[in-house]
């Protein structure tokens, strides 16, 4: 029988010297060590370089271990140099059935692969393509301009009685509140994140919907006076756990517990994402019942429309329990600031109530971004431009990633005619709250203001149950003579469908018809809220009906007080009035900043 080829004898020697076994065991063991280090290093606030050291030493140690296995063998007397193979020993290994020869070789290959994969994950993935956005894992080596994105999902209440939902929701909100203050960390707004409460969607689907790279999720379990809270940060692209931790605490002061856990989680989170700087924050204390009422108010205020009435009731209930609870005053200020857009209420009365609540909130907590936003909105409606911008910029400084602050500032920019900037901030608000129909509709309207008609139409068609964008889209289509499409647009918001269909019919009707006469009488009512066609959209309908003088008269009358939807005055639908002799005086009365 001829001698076996050299490569077969080499592999037989590797098996005889147990090099294959060591490769399998070493590779699998180091993969486990690297995965454990990947979780423990950020959780224990250890230097990031430690992870690199573990990976590098593991990779360097692999060939050293293989060389030792080749050279030495373990015996009862310890390590001794491996003797040469006995005559026929290698031939016996080579001639053994494949079922005996292959498994150990495959195990060695698997172990080597695990080691390489573990090292690759620990030391950083290569770029997947030119122009790709840096992933969170690589954020530590990215430039200072890098922005990392995250969504904080509502923590699951896993208590036996299911009665700690207020705490789990509150913890999620406190985490959002602290993270939105961090520069270069983009945080999905509460409205969008909480849309996935009790959802069965997987992490990647949620992240794609919210436009984020990472997702923070967790749970709360209460038993007696003990709390067990878990939290984990997941990279959406591959489900890899970037960080996780478990906290067990006494339920003696839920606000102190929230503060402690939120700070610990945010510190670990920022370190994991490679962002420097620690954000200090405190949670306002109050009675538990007041806190529950406040959380219920927050849930309703985000829905806008009729839900604002319920939000007001809950905020007032919280204040009646604890009149020094600043967040409840801030919530009440926000409700009244947006009331004129959605509820039939005297505008001056709503703005006065909003200002009173906002100033009370700021007296209790000067760092309340929500109160600054509400106050800035009130000043904007009163056309106190410098004061309004100062308050809104202050709010953005306090909470740069707040969807509400960015959205309200975009409206200020729209009011004063800085339309390109207004559209940019509206887009930013939408990016922070991508599932908000309200933000989508407003971004569409502001795209139209900025001259991007294609984007404007696409966005407004997708905005459902948001009357203001439905009104503007319907007017836009009517102005272009696209009446059939306008009738479809009128059905986007059920609350205004009948009114808009009637208005479209009136524009299509002959001059002097009964339909036109009836509509003209209706839209002359200056008390209509904006989401029912009030404010500037009323005068736009008059223009579409060919009533140019009536439109000018209505605008002049509106300027006696706050003019809702002032930014709509810059829409193309108003072009027919710009050469009117009285139009320059209207613009002059606005006293717009230079």
QUIJO-V473730 format. One line per field, one symbol per residue. ss: DSSP state (2 for helix, 1 for strand, 0 for the rest). phi: phi as a letter, one per 20 degrees, with the letter a starting at -180 (. if undefined). psi: psi as a letter, one per 40 degrees, with the letter a starting at -180 (. if undefined). A space follows every 10 residues. Layout:
ss->???
phi->???
psi->???
This chain:
ss->0000022222 2222220022 2222222222 2222222222 2220000022 2222222222 2222222222 2111100111 1000000022 2222200222 2222222222 2222222222 2220000000 0000022222 2000000111 1100011000 0000222222 2222222220 0000111002 2222220000 0022222222 0001111111 1110011111 1111100000 1111111111 0002222222 2222222222 2200000000 0000000222 2222222222 2000002222 2222222222 2000022222 2222222222 2200002222 2222222222 2222000022 2222222222 2000222222 2222222200 0022222222 2222200022 2222222222 2200002222 2222222220 0022222222 2200002222 2222222220 0022222220 0002222222 2222222200 0002222222 2200000002 2200022222 2222000222 2222222200 0000022222 0222222000 0022222220 0000
phi->.fffgfffff ffffffemff ffffffffff ffffffffef gffelegfff ffffffffff ffffffffff eccecfeofc ffffffgnff ffffefggfe efgfffffff ffffffffff ffeoefferf nfffegfeff dfffefdddb ddfffeedfg emddfgffff ffffffffff eefmdedffg gffffefmee fffffffffe mceccdcabc cdbmddcccd bbddeffcmf efabacccce eebffffgff ffffffffff ffemeendee bcdfeafgff ffffffffff ffellgffff fggfffffff ebfdeggfff ffffgffdgg eccfbgffff ffffffffff fffebfefff ffffffffff femegfffff ffffffffbf dfffffffff fgffgeneff fgffffffff ffcfeeffff ffffgffffe nefffffgff fefdlcffff fffffgfffe meffffffff efcgfcgfff ffffffffff fnfffffffg ffeefeefff fdnfmggfff ffffenefff ffgfffffff bfdfmgfffe fgfegfdfef gefgffffff lfff
psi->hiiiiddddd ddddddefdd dddddddddd dddddddddd dddefiiddd dddddddddd dddddddddd diihideahi hhiiiihedd ddddeiiddd dddddddddd dddddddddd ddehiiheih eiihiddedd eiieehhiii hhihihheid efefdddddd ddddddddde ehiehhhhid dddeeeheie iiddddddde fidihhiaih hhhbfihhhi iihhhddeeh hdiiihhhih gdhddddddd dddddddddd ddefhihhhh iihhiaiddd dddddddddd deeaadeddd dddddddddd dgeegddddd dddddddedd eeigihdddd dddddddddd ddddgeehdd dddddddddd defgdddddd ddddddddgd fhdddddddd dddddeegdd dddddddddd ddgeehdddd ddddddddde egdddddddd dehifhdddd ddddddddde egdddddddd edhddedddd dddddddeii heiddddddd ddeeheehid eeeiaddddd ddddeegddd ddddddddee ahhhfddede ideedeedeh dedddddded fii.
